[in-house]
């Protein structure tokens, strides 16, 4: 968009920048949705106490996402391990 102040130059106004999320970003949001919802509640709760939403989001979200994927992986491993065990044959 041309600048009104200086002809022949272009203005940089951040409100005109739009970046569409790619497949990886959409996949992260969908798979980590429980972590995002938990983080949303915590960030809003801390905002009522006067804590900056940006700071609390940047601190809590990596922790919640890591914990969520760790828990999901642990549950998946446990489920696969239980399925791989041979069934016990009882002798009567």
BELHU-V492296 format. One record per residue. N is the residue number from 1. PSI is psi in radians with two decimals (none if undefined). OMEGA is omega in degrees with one decimal (999 if undefined). Layout:
BEGIN
n: <N,N>
psi: <PSI,PSI>
omega: <OMEGA,OMEGA>
END
This chain:
BEGIN
n: <1,2,3,4,5,6,7,8,9,10,11,12,13,14,15,16,17,18,19,20,21,22,23,24,25,26,27,28,29,30,31,32,33,34,35,36,37,38,39,40,41,42,43,44,45,46,47,48,49,50,51,52,53,54,55,56,57,58,59,60,61,62,63,64,65,66,67,68,69,70,71,72,73,74,75,76,77,78,79,80,81,82,83,84,85,86,87,88,89,90,91,92>
psi: <2.23,2.59,2.46,-0.47,-0.75,1.82,2.54,-0.05,2.91,2.53,2.59,1.89,1.99,-0.37,-0.21,0.01,2.22,2.17,2.14,2.35,2.51,-3.04,-0.70,-0.70,-0.71,-0.70,-0.69,-0.78,-0.70,-0.75,-0.48,0.41,-0.74,-0.65,-0.68,-0.68,-0.72,-0.72,-0.65,-0.78,-0.74,-0.73,-0.75,-0.65,-0.73,-0.53,-0.59,-0.40,-0.02,0.14,2.45,2.30,-0.66,-0.81,-0.79,-0.61,-0.79,-0.45,-0.76,-0.59,-0.76,-0.62,-0.81,-0.73,-0.74,-0.79,-0.70,-0.83,-0.56,-0.83,-0.77,-0.72,-0.70,-0.79,-0.70,-0.75,-0.73,-0.74,-0.77,-0.65,-0.75,-0.61,-0.47,-0.27,2.40,2.56,2.46,2.32,2.11,2.36,2.29,none>
omega: <-178.7,179.2,176.3,-177.1,-176.4,-179.7,178.9,178.3,177.6,178.6,175.5,178.7,-174.1,-178.1,178.9,179.8,178.0,179.7,178.6,-179.3,179.5,-177.9,-178.9,179.1,178.2,179.1,178.3,-178.9,-179.4,-177.8,-179.2,-177.8,177.4,178.5,178.0,178.8,176.8,178.2,178.3,178.7,-179.5,-179.8,178.4,177.3,177.8,178.1,177.2,177.4,176.9,178.7,-180.0,180.0,-179.4,-178.7,-179.2,176.8,-177.5,179.2,-172.7,-174.2,175.8,178.9,-178.8,-179.8,178.1,179.6,180.0,-179.1,175.0,179.5,179.8,177.8,178.6,178.7,177.9,176.9,179.9,178.7,179.5,178.9,179.8,178.4,-176.7,179.2,176.4,180.0,-179.0,178.7,-179.6,179.0,-175.5,999>
END
